[in-house]
Amino acid sequence: MIRHTVLIAFEGAGPSVVDTVVAELRALPPKVPEIVDYTVGSDLGLSDAPPTVVVIGDFATVDDWRTYQAHPEHVRVLEDHIRPHASSITRAQIELA
C-alpha cells in the first residue's frame, strides 16, 4: 500500500480558493478508481505552519498512484485550481507495512 501525502500552502489566497480546492479534491475518489482511501481537509491553523490544505491518499500499488497522478481529473484540479494559487506544494510517498 502506498500513502501519498501532500501539503499545499495558499499564502495570500482567500478562503473561497481553499474551499474550492478542498471540494474539487474531495470529488476525485469516485472519478479515479485507483484511489483506495482519500482524506482532504483544511489546516485548523493551530500552529504557524503555512500549509492550508492536506491530502492523504492511499493506493494499492505504485502503478495505481502513477495512474492517479496522470488521471485527467487530477491534472485538471491541479492545473485549474491548485497551481494558480499555491505558494508551495510538498509531496511525499511512503510504503505502508
Secondary structure in CASP SS format (residue, H / E / C, confidence):
PFRMAT SS
TARGET T0000
AUTHOR 0000-0000-0000
METHOD secondary structure of the structure
MODEL  1
M C 1.00
I E 1.00
R E 1.00
H E 1.00
T E 1.00
V E 1.00
L E 1.00
I E 1.00
A E 1.00
F C 1.00
E C 1.00
G C 1.00
A C 1.00
G C 1.00
P H 1.00
S H 1.00
V H 1.00
V H 1.00
D H 1.00
T H 1.00
V H 1.00
V H 1.00
A H 1.00
E H 1.00
L H 1.00
R H 1.00
A C 1.00
L C 1.00
P C 1.00
P C 1.00
K C 1.00
V C 1.00
P C 1.00
E C 1.00
I E 1.00
V E 1.00
D E 1.00
Y E 1.00
T E 1.00
V E 1.00
G E 1.00
S E 1.00
D C 1.00
L C 1.00
G C 1.00
L C 1.00
S C 1.00
D C 1.00
A C 1.00
P C 1.00
P E 1.00
T E 1.00
V E 1.00
V E 1.00
V E 1.00
I E 1.00
G E 1.00
D E 1.00
F E 1.00
A C 1.00
T C 1.00
V H 1.00
D H 1.00
D H 1.00
W H 1.00
R H 1.00
T H 1.00
Y H 1.00
Q H 1.00
A H 1.00
H C 1.00
P H 1.00
E H 1.00
H H 1.00
V H 1.00
R H 1.00
V H 1.00
L H 1.00
E H 1.00
D H 1.00
H H 1.00
I H 1.00
R C 1.00
P C 1.00
H C 1.00
A C 1.00
S C 1.00
S E 1.00
I E 1.00
T E 1.00
R E 1.00
A E 1.00
Q E 1.00
I E 1.00
E E 1.00
L C 1.00
A C 1.00
END
